[in-house]
Amino acid sequence: MKKDTTKKEYDLLIIGGGPAGLTAAAYAIRKRIETMLISEDIGGKTNYQFSLPGVESHLIIDGEELVSKFKSQMEYLDFARHLGKVKKLEKIGNRFRASTKDESFKAKTVIIATGVMPKRLNVPGEKEFLGRGVSYSTVSHAPLFIDMDVAVVGDGHNALLAAAELTQIARKVHVVGVPTKILDSPLGKKVKDSGKAEFYTDYEVKEIKGETAPEKIVIKSKKVEKEIPVKGVFVELGYIPSTDAFSHLMKTTPEGRIIINENNQTSVPGLFAAGDVTDVNANQVVIAVGEGANAALSAYNYLLALKP
Ligand SMILES: Cc1cc2nc3c(=O)[nH]c(=O)nc-3n(C[C@H](O)[C@H](O)[C@H](O)COP(=O)(O)OP(=O)(O)OC[C@H]3O[C@@H](n4cnc5c(N)ncnc54)[C@H](O)[C@@H]3O)c2cc1C
């Protein structure tokens, strides 16, 4: 039997303490909504930083300053929080119950802001150079690679999109693993016509090598192994939304992202979602922050209309 530490029912439960969850919390407490935040960590993906040796990082819009404001409001207002992973979320009548390993929390409404995990290449050098040349987001980091040689690794349309973006910025773009059927598209033609891309269709990356940052990738086909000098490696294999505990409740996209409307409402009344975990256009801190605020204001309106 799980321990119900509080015995009380919160107005709002926020699951996830990244930019979306923290902003939702700041807006909720400003509205005097009785809030509980449950998260495995505070800060989410903003705890990762990206810097490229020898390159000014002012081209990065990391949103850290913005998020730190909400973090400090949270400290000041000192509302209920619990560090842990939500393993199960249930809807019981018009109420919700979220359970961690050994506790459960009841609430009238819930905001899910649990983010996504990028799919990894799982090759030597990837973890070592994460944030120092290995990236999972061209939107965030491509602007740093002006006139440099980079690689994009992936097997789907997103890898081609990333390659297209990088041909506008980098000197040379080595596209590894994108199949011919995807390259034979209007976008594929554009990338080819840029004259900046090299394609390695039947290759996979075996290793990322370098001293303090990537210097080359080792790629391998059935017959050949070669090394390509690059300063950046963009891994574009897609994302895994962190929805194990909730996906049975509401509608999701084929990729597993939570479908929301313009009020950040999911397909379940009283259940809202915000940030990367939803079907928003891009995974960015400033977008997650706006979504968190919107979800909190919608949850507030829901609570006003909720019958006891
Ligand atoms: C390496 C890296 C660099 C990036 N650089 C930039 C950048 O320069 N600029 C930019 O705008 N964006 C950048 N991004 C993307 C940006 O960090 C995300 O868009 C943003 O953090 C999304 O916020 P979020 O709150 O939706 O999710 P997240 O930040 O992912 O936060 C999710 C939170 O939910 C918690 N959580 C997950 N599952 C559970 C669960 N079951 N129970 C309880 N808690 C749970 C996590 O612990 C975490 O606190 C980067 C991402 C990465 C990975």
The ligand as an SDF file (V2000), in Angstrom:
LIG
                    3D

 53 58  0  0  0  0  0  0  0  0999 V2000
   21.7480   18.8340  -24.8210 C   0  0  0  0  0  0  0  0  0  0  0  0
   20.5800   19.7650  -25.0470 C   0  0  0  0  0  0  0  0  0  0  0  0
   20.8290   21.1040  -25.3580 C   0  0  0  0  0  0  0  0  0  0  0  0
   19.7520   21.9670  -25.6160 C   0  0  0  0  0  0  0  0  0  0  0  0
   20.0230   23.2670  -25.9300 N   0  0  0  0  0  0  0  0  0  0  0  0
   18.9980   24.1540  -26.0950 C   0  0  0  0  0  0  0  0  0  0  0  0
   19.2430   25.5340  -26.3640 C   0  0  0  0  0  0  0  0  0  0  0  0
   20.3830   25.9700  -26.4790 O   0  0  0  0  0  0  0  0  0  0  0  0
   18.1650   26.3620  -26.5110 N   0  0  0  0  0  0  0  0  0  0  0  0
   16.8760   25.9100  -26.4030 C   0  0  0  0  0  0  0  0  0  0  0  0
   15.9240   26.7060  -26.4910 O   0  0  0  0  0  0  0  0  0  0  0  0
   16.6160   24.6020  -26.1580 N   0  0  0  0  0  0  0  0  0  0  0  0
   17.6400   23.7240  -26.0090 C   0  0  0  0  0  0  0  0  0  0  0  0
   17.3770   22.3940  -25.7800 N   0  0  0  0  0  0  0  0  0  0  0  0
   15.9660   21.9620  -25.7150 C   0  0  0  0  0  0  0  0  0  0  0  0
   15.3450   22.4400  -24.3920 C   0  0  0  0  0  0  0  0  0  0  0  0
   16.2090   22.0950  -23.3380 O   0  0  0  0  0  0  0  0  0  0  0  0
   13.9650   21.8460  -24.2280 C   0  0  0  0  0  0  0  0  0  0  0  0
   13.1540   22.2880  -25.3130 O   0  0  0  0  0  0  0  0  0  0  0  0
   13.3020   22.2930  -22.9180 C   0  0  0  0  0  0  0  0  0  0  0  0
   14.0910   21.9630  -21.8040 O   0  0  0  0  0  0  0  0  0  0  0  0
   11.9260   21.6410  -22.7980 C   0  0  0  0  0  0  0  0  0  0  0  0
   11.3750   21.9170  -21.5530 O   0  0  0  0  0  0  0  0  0  0  0  0
   10.3010   20.9370  -20.9060 P   0  0  0  0  0  0  0  0  0  0  0  0
    9.9780   21.5340  -19.5850 O   0  0  0  0  0  0  0  0  0  0  0  0
    9.2070   20.6890  -21.8650 O   0  0  0  0  0  0  0  0  0  0  0  0
   11.0430   19.5260  -20.7170 O   0  0  0  0  0  0  0  0  0  0  0  0
   12.3860   19.1250  -19.9830 P   0  0  0  0  0  0  0  0  0  0  0  0
   13.3500   20.2400  -19.8920 O   0  0  0  0  0  0  0  0  0  0  0  0
   12.8210   17.8840  -20.6800 O   0  0  0  0  0  0  0  0  0  0  0  0
   11.9330   18.7690  -18.5070 O   0  0  0  0  0  0  0  0  0  0  0  0
   11.1850   17.6110  -18.2260 C   0  0  0  0  0  0  0  0  0  0  0  0
   11.1480   17.3990  -16.7190 C   0  0  0  0  0  0  0  0  0  0  0  0
   10.2700   16.3340  -16.4100 O   0  0  0  0  0  0  0  0  0  0  0  0
   10.8670   15.4460  -15.4850 C   0  0  0  0  0  0  0  0  0  0  0  0
   10.2430   14.1270  -15.6810 N   0  0  0  0  0  0  0  0  0  0  0  0
   10.2270   13.3530  -16.8020 C   0  0  0  0  0  0  0  0  0  0  0  0
    9.4800   12.2390  -16.6180 N   0  0  0  0  0  0  0  0  0  0  0  0
    9.0070   12.3290  -15.3470 C   0  0  0  0  0  0  0  0  0  0  0  0
    8.1540   11.5000  -14.5600 C   0  0  0  0  0  0  0  0  0  0  0  0
    7.6160   10.3540  -15.0330 N   0  0  0  0  0  0  0  0  0  0  0  0
    7.8980   11.8750  -13.2740 N   0  0  0  0  0  0  0  0  0  0  0  0
    8.4160   13.0200  -12.7650 C   0  0  0  0  0  0  0  0  0  0  0  0
    9.2070   13.8590  -13.4750 N   0  0  0  0  0  0  0  0  0  0  0  0
    9.4960   13.5150  -14.7450 C   0  0  0  0  0  0  0  0  0  0  0  0
   12.3540   15.5360  -15.8000 C   0  0  0  0  0  0  0  0  0  0  0  0
   13.1220   15.1220  -14.7000 O   0  0  0  0  0  0  0  0  0  0  0  0
   12.4930   17.0350  -16.0950 C   0  0  0  0  0  0  0  0  0  0  0  0
   12.6500   17.7820  -14.9150 O   0  0  0  0  0  0  0  0  0  0  0  0
   18.4220   21.5000  -25.5250 C   0  0  0  0  0  0  0  0  0  0  0  0
   18.1730   20.1560  -25.2000 C   0  0  0  0  0  0  0  0  0  0  0  0
   19.2290   19.2880  -24.9620 C   0  0  0  0  0  0  0  0  0  0  0  0
   18.9320   17.8390  -24.6100 C   0  0  0  0  0  0  0  0  0  0  0  0
  1  2  1  0
  2  3  1  0
  2 52  2  0
  3  4  2  0
  4  5  1  0
  4 50  1  0
  5  6  2  0
  6  7  1  0
  6 13  1  0
  7  8  2  0
  7  9  1  0
  9 10  1  0
 10 11  2  0
 10 12  1  0
 12 13  2  0
 13 14  1  0
 14 15  1  0
 14 50  1  0
 15 16  1  0
 16 17  1  0
 16 18  1  0
 18 19  1  0
 18 20  1  0
 20 21  1  0
 20 22  1  0
 22 23  1  0
 23 24  1  0
 24 25  2  0
 24 26  1  0
 24 27  1  0
 27 28  1  0
 28 29  2  0
 28 30  1  0
 28 31  1  0
 31 32  1  0
 32 33  1  0
 33 34  1  0
 33 48  1  0
 34 35  1  0
 35 36  1  0
 35 46  1  0
 36 37  1  0
 36 45  1  0
 37 38  2  0
 38 39  1  0
 39 40  1  0
 39 45  2  0
 40 41  1  0
 40 42  2  0
 42 43  1  0
 43 44  2  0
 44 45  1  0
 46 47  1  0
 46 48  1  0
 48 49  1  0
 50 51  2  0
 51 52  1  0
 52 53  1  0
M  END
$$$$
